[in-house]
Amino acid sequence: MDIIENYSLKLYNTFGIEAKAKYFADVSTINDLRKVLVFRRQKDLPILFIGGGSNMLFVDDFPGIVLKLNLKGIEILKEDNDYVYVKSQGSENWHHFVEWTLEHDFGGLENLSLIPGNVGTAPMQNIGAYGVEVKDYIVEVQTLELETGNERIFTNEECHFGYRESIFKNELRGQYVLVAVTFKLTKQNHQLHVDYGAIKTELDSEQIINPTIQDISRAVIKIRESKLPDPSQIGNSGSFFKNPVISNDEFAEIEKNHPQIAHYKTDSGIKIAAGWLIEQAGWKGKRFGDAGVHDKQALVLVNYGNATGKEIYDLSEQIIEDVKAKYGVTLEREVNIIK
């Protein structure tokens, strides 16, 4: 393992932003990871972990050490007739892991097909799509504490999961690195989530009445591919903004002037489709130099070639301000901003 100075990160983030790390290391074992943590403490450096590079926007060079994690492996820990406990190392590609579960007919993650990133980032964001959140299938998360290199296991409850949130993004932000995740999946009597409109429409178009988990995955993939650009073709990080959740009273006021507003009822209030707000505000398909809003999905900001991180960040600021002025709703970024 080498620690390299002044290293380009352009190939390590799906936005394709040119940024440099003061130090960079590619780590494939826990032992090497602990060595890098010691190096970091000795030099008192900020640290950044890169998995798939799919949920970050570099606004500037990174003044510390960037670690590319390559911790791989999937294993079945235990199983019975109904359930299986599967442990995946954090550097496994998320979609490839979902494909592995489907090949074994293990149910639960099919609605989360084709989400970019790695397994280790899934709990941090509590990734979700089409009516499913990963928190509902996570048993525990294996971590290393950055200051000591000691292992700590977090149970599902200790992760403090919320909508696109976890303890690792909030109270313990920057204190732990996630190295492996254990999931509890179904082996039979799979609980299918097909009520999301787009999935139902896709299944109906294929005349699938009794879908399997594999059918649902294929439907999700088709939907996502029709809406979301491939990062290998055009730089992006998937959904840039969270869907805001507001109170029933706040929603009632907005609905008076905007009766067609796309929304969903949740236990914590009314979730508004951020993409609808951005599109209705006139931003969909807009381009400013090489920074823009995707023409098929307003939630996605894109780098058409040589946009800087600051240009994309500034665009997101304009969108947030405009949506706030027009609808009274404050959008939050889902993407991590690295400065």
C-alpha positions, 0 to 999 in steps of 0.5 A, a space after each residue: 500500500 502506497 500513500 500518494 501525494 497531490 493525487 487527482 480525484 477526477 476518476 473517483 467521483 461520478 460527477 467527473 469533477 477535477 479535484 486533487 487530494 493532498 494524500 491518497 491511498 488505496 486500501 484493501 485490508 483492515 490492517 492497511 486501513 488501520 495503518 492509514 488511520 495512524 498516518 492520518 493522526 500523526 499528520 493531523 489530517 482531515 480524512 475522506 473515504 471514497 467508495 463508488 464516488 457517487 454521492 459527493 460533489 468536490 467544490 475544491 481540492 481536498 486538503 487531507 487524505 482520501 482513502 479508496 476502500 476495496 474491502 470485498 466479499 459476501 457471505 451467508 452468516 446463517 439461515 432458516 426456512 424463512 430468512 437468511 442473514 447476509 454479510 457484505 463487505 463495504 466496498 462491494 458495488 451496491 447494484 452487484 450486491 442486489 443482483 447477487 441477492 436476486 440470483 439466490 432468490 433472497 428478497 427485500 432489496 429488489 426495489 433498490 436496484 441500480 442505485 449507484 454507490 457501494 454497500 458501505 455507503 448504503 446505511 450512511 444515506 439510508 438509501 431508498 427508492 420506490 417505497 423501500 428503505 434499506 434500514 428495513 433490512 439492515 441488522 447491523 453495521 460493522 465500523 472502525 473508529 477513526 481515532 482509535 482504529 477499534 472495531 464497533 458494531 452498530 445495531 439497527 436501532 443504534 444507527 438512528 435511521 431516518 429519511 436519507 439520514 443515519 447517526 453516521 451523517 449526524 451525531 457521529 459524522 466523521 468519527 467512523 468508517 463503515 466496513 461491512 453490513 449485515 442484512 436480513 432477507 427473505 427466502 420465501 413469502 417475499 413482501 413485494 412493494 409494487 404500489 409505487 405508480 411507476 412500478 405498477 405501470 411498468 409491470 402492467 405494460 409487461 402483462 405481469 400479474 404475479 411478479 417475482 422479486 426479479 420482475 420487480 428489479 427489472 421494472 425498477 432498472 428499466 424505470 431508472 435507466 429511462 430517467 437517470 443518466 449513466 455517469 459513465 456517459 454524463 457526469 452526475 450523482 443521481 438525485 441531487 436533492 431530497 424530497 422535502 417532508 412538510 406538515 399537513 398544515 404547510 401542505 394545505 397552504 401550498 395546495 391552495 395555489 398548486 392543486 396539482 403538486 406531486 406528493 405522498 403521505 408519510 408517518 411524519 407528514 407530507 412528502 413533496 416530490 422535489 423533482 416536481 417543484 424544480 421542473 415546475 419552477 422552470 429548471 428542467 433541462 436548463 444548462 449554464 456552460 457545462 453545468 446543468 439540470 438533466 432534461 429527463 429528471 429535474 432532480 439530477 444535476 449534471 456535468 456536461 464535460 468540464 464544469 467545476 464543482 463550484 459551478 454545480 454547487 452554485 446552480 444548486 443554490 439558485 434552484 434552492 432559492 428559486 423553489 423557496 421563493 415560489 413555493 415556500 419549500 426549502 430543498 435540501 441536498 442529498 449529495 455530500 458537498 466536499 470543500 
